[in-house]
Amino acid sequence: MDNLVSQNWTQPLHAPESIPRTSDIVIIGGGIVGVSTAYFLARAGVNVTLCEKGHIACEQSGRNWGWVRKMLRDTREIPMMIESARIWENLANEIGEDVGFVQGGCLVLAQDQKYLNELEAWLPIAEEYGLDTCVVNRKNLNDHIAGAADKWVGGLYTKSDACAEPHKAAPAISRAAAHKGANILTSCAVRGIETAAGKVSAVVTEHGTIKTSTVLCAGGAWTSMFCRSLGISLPQLKVKGTVARLAPSEKLFDGDVYDDRLGIRRRQDGGYTIADGFLLDHPVTPATIRFGIRFLPALMMEFGKLRISIGKEFWDELCAPVRWSLDEISPFEQNRILSPAPSNRALRKTRAAIDNLLPQLASVKIVESWAGMVEVTPDVVPIICETAKIPGFFVATGFSGHGFGIGPGAGKAAAEMVSRSKSTFDLSDFNLRRFFDGTKIRPQQSV
Ligand SMILES: Cc1cc2nc3c(=O)[nH]c(=O)nc-3n(C[C@H](O)[C@H](O)[C@H](O)COP(=O)(O)OP(=O)(O)OC[C@H]3O[C@@H](n4cnc5c(N)ncnc54)[C@H](O)[C@@H]3O)c2cc1C
């Protein structure tokens, strides 16, 4: 099937026949974070409605590499990721649907000893959190991938790390949430919220108003714009990632393999999801200028990787309204599915990396390619909190290039947060306030 992955966002849209007049909690966004939150709330018996402007998983959550990894994560995320991995392991059983989950390990390869030493420096963190991460030396590399010892000096490996199929996971979780009683509305953009006495009182969608006291915005790359329309500053920038899919072919390994020239994952259909391991395209927009200073530490870390361009995105964002009337078509309906074109340069580089590093796959065709906009915060870890400005308005966003794996755990955290139940997680590191109260911005890991 030529559009196995992209079928998630290319199928026709159908507006909901009706929308509820009231809901205890309304979630904006049907990515992995929004649907997981809806699932945990519905499972706890909470009356919840999710509004997605396009299809479930039509943006990042359906377009990512599919890695579910604990290894080489920012320490602030590790406890939530460990819980997320636990949820993933049992997810298919629990919801009665396949999500493509395979515990095939994650291997990050080093071309030289210097980089291997840098990878090894993560071992004490792995030990602190009880992870099964280890160093693979050159002579053992061939046990992981035939011929690898000729190309790399070693790598860092976590056997319990995993992967899942992005085109399956979030849609399956959303169906499970609906089964437990959640209202899942697609083709239903949220234009804004209404307040009474300063607190959330309703959500205004393109199909009508839903009265509620609690809203979670899990709008991915749109969250900053949504918040700005409410007078809330939320620093977030976008980088484009280009991805491709190889036709089914010989099995070289299970799981996820990374070298800075190539990210590759064995797919459930017997093919591979592949991408350039290094290239990140950042289309400069007015937000780059507005938030640039806060992103300096991340920009410095990613300096060699970033390909910065100024083009259509700059003018589109410059001309976009900051506020709009809630009875008029909003930017969320005008651009229902954020679907950037894949970069030809990235595709060429990825093909060359495959041919050079994994010659066994040199004759295997690329059968599908696509791109997605990753949304990044200045310290490359998410924002999960209630906003100080509008009580009842919460956000769960900024998951950067690693929100798919942590998505179910983040959904559990967000569900506990919005229902004000006892929390499994300490969310203090994820408060939006950290970007404004003088906290030093320290990204630990790459996008
Ligand atoms: C190329 C690429 C590779 C990646 N690889 C990995 C990986 O291997 N592993 C990993 O863990 N992570 C990966 N990621 C990151 C991961 O995909 C994201 O962090 C994660 O999917 C974010 O989920 P989300 O639910 O927050 O956002 P999204 O999936 O972007 O969902 C947000 C949704 O909100 C909707 N929305 C926005 N505004 C409104 C509105 N006003 N009304 C209604 N709906 C609205 C959007 O349409 C969208 O569907 C990758 C991302 C990309 C793009």
The ligand as an SDF file (V2000), in Angstrom:
LIG
                    3D

 53 58  0  0  0  0  0  0  0  0999 V2000
    9.4420   13.4480   11.9570 C   0  0  0  0  0  0  0  0  0  0  0  0
    9.1910   13.1960   13.4280 C   0  0  0  0  0  0  0  0  0  0  0  0
    9.8370   12.1370   14.0700 C   0  0  0  0  0  0  0  0  0  0  0  0
    9.5930   11.8880   15.4190 C   0  0  0  0  0  0  0  0  0  0  0  0
   10.0830   10.7460   15.9890 N   0  0  0  0  0  0  0  0  0  0  0  0
    9.7210   10.4100   17.2490 C   0  0  0  0  0  0  0  0  0  0  0  0
   10.0720    9.1510   17.8090 C   0  0  0  0  0  0  0  0  0  0  0  0
   10.6520    8.2890   17.1630 O   0  0  0  0  0  0  0  0  0  0  0  0
    9.7450    8.9030   19.1050 N   0  0  0  0  0  0  0  0  0  0  0  0
    9.0750    9.8000   19.8540 C   0  0  0  0  0  0  0  0  0  0  0  0
    8.8550    9.5360   21.0300 O   0  0  0  0  0  0  0  0  0  0  0  0
    8.6660   10.9890   19.3300 N   0  0  0  0  0  0  0  0  0  0  0  0
    8.9490   11.3040   18.0510 C   0  0  0  0  0  0  0  0  0  0  0  0
    8.5270   12.4800   17.4980 N   0  0  0  0  0  0  0  0  0  0  0  0
    7.8060   13.4300   18.3260 C   0  0  0  0  0  0  0  0  0  0  0  0
    6.3610   13.0110   18.5300 C   0  0  0  0  0  0  0  0  0  0  0  0
    5.7560   12.6600   17.3170 O   0  0  0  0  0  0  0  0  0  0  0  0
    5.5880   14.1610   19.1850 C   0  0  0  0  0  0  0  0  0  0  0  0
    6.3000   14.6350   20.3090 O   0  0  0  0  0  0  0  0  0  0  0  0
    4.2210   13.7140   19.6620 C   0  0  0  0  0  0  0  0  0  0  0  0
    3.5600   13.0340   18.6320 O   0  0  0  0  0  0  0  0  0  0  0  0
    3.4320   14.9160   20.1020 C   0  0  0  0  0  0  0  0  0  0  0  0
    2.1340   14.4940   20.3780 O   0  0  0  0  0  0  0  0  0  0  0  0
    1.0200   15.5680   20.7110 P   0  0  0  0  0  0  0  0  0  0  0  0
   -0.2240   14.8190   20.9710 O   0  0  0  0  0  0  0  0  0  0  0  0
    1.5410   16.4990   21.7490 O   0  0  0  0  0  0  0  0  0  0  0  0
    0.9150   16.4780   19.3810 O   0  0  0  0  0  0  0  0  0  0  0  0
    0.3480   16.1740   17.9280 P   0  0  0  0  0  0  0  0  0  0  0  0
    0.4960   14.7790   17.5310 O   0  0  0  0  0  0  0  0  0  0  0  0
    0.9330   17.2010   17.0260 O   0  0  0  0  0  0  0  0  0  0  0  0
   -1.1980   16.4290   18.0950 O   0  0  0  0  0  0  0  0  0  0  0  0
   -1.7410   17.7190   18.2830 C   0  0  0  0  0  0  0  0  0  0  0  0
   -3.0950   17.7290   17.6120 C   0  0  0  0  0  0  0  0  0  0  0  0
   -3.8160   18.8810   18.0060 O   0  0  0  0  0  0  0  0  0  0  0  0
   -4.6430   19.2690   16.9240 C   0  0  0  0  0  0  0  0  0  0  0  0
   -5.0360   20.6600   17.1500 N   0  0  0  0  0  0  0  0  0  0  0  0
   -4.2150   21.7280   17.2870 C   0  0  0  0  0  0  0  0  0  0  0  0
   -4.9210   22.8430   17.5140 N   0  0  0  0  0  0  0  0  0  0  0  0
   -6.2340   22.4870   17.5190 C   0  0  0  0  0  0  0  0  0  0  0  0
   -7.4420   23.2130   17.6920 C   0  0  0  0  0  0  0  0  0  0  0  0
   -7.4560   24.5320   17.9170 N   0  0  0  0  0  0  0  0  0  0  0  0
   -8.6100   22.5280   17.6300 N   0  0  0  0  0  0  0  0  0  0  0  0
   -8.6170   21.1800   17.4360 C   0  0  0  0  0  0  0  0  0  0  0  0
   -7.4870   20.4590   17.2420 N   0  0  0  0  0  0  0  0  0  0  0  0
   -6.3130   21.1060   17.2990 C   0  0  0  0  0  0  0  0  0  0  0  0
   -3.7610   19.0430   15.7130 C   0  0  0  0  0  0  0  0  0  0  0  0
   -4.5010   18.9040   14.5310 O   0  0  0  0  0  0  0  0  0  0  0  0
   -3.0110   17.7750   16.0900 C   0  0  0  0  0  0  0  0  0  0  0  0
   -3.6040   16.6070   15.5540 O   0  0  0  0  0  0  0  0  0  0  0  0
    8.7510   12.7660   16.1540 C   0  0  0  0  0  0  0  0  0  0  0  0
    8.0940   13.8240   15.5110 C   0  0  0  0  0  0  0  0  0  0  0  0
    8.2820   14.0140   14.1480 C   0  0  0  0  0  0  0  0  0  0  0  0
    7.5140   15.1160   13.4430 C   0  0  0  0  0  0  0  0  0  0  0  0
  1  2  1  0
  2  3  1  0
  2 52  2  0
  3  4  2  0
  4  5  1  0
  4 50  1  0
  5  6  2  0
  6  7  1  0
  6 13  1  0
  7  8  2  0
  7  9  1  0
  9 10  1  0
 10 11  2  0
 10 12  1  0
 12 13  2  0
 13 14  1  0
 14 15  1  0
 14 50  1  0
 15 16  1  0
 16 17  1  0
 16 18  1  0
 18 19  1  0
 18 20  1  0
 20 21  1  0
 20 22  1  0
 22 23  1  0
 23 24  1  0
 24 25  2  0
 24 26  1  0
 24 27  1  0
 27 28  1  0
 28 29  2  0
 28 30  1  0
 28 31  1  0
 31 32  1  0
 32 33  1  0
 33 34  1  0
 33 48  1  0
 34 35  1  0
 35 36  1  0
 35 46  1  0
 36 37  1  0
 36 45  1  0
 37 38  2  0
 38 39  1  0
 39 40  1  0
 39 45  2  0
 40 41  1  0
 40 42  2  0
 42 43  1  0
 43 44  2  0
 44 45  1  0
 46 47  1  0
 46 48  1  0
 48 49  1  0
 50 51  2  0
 51 52  1  0
 52 53  1  0
M  END
$$$$
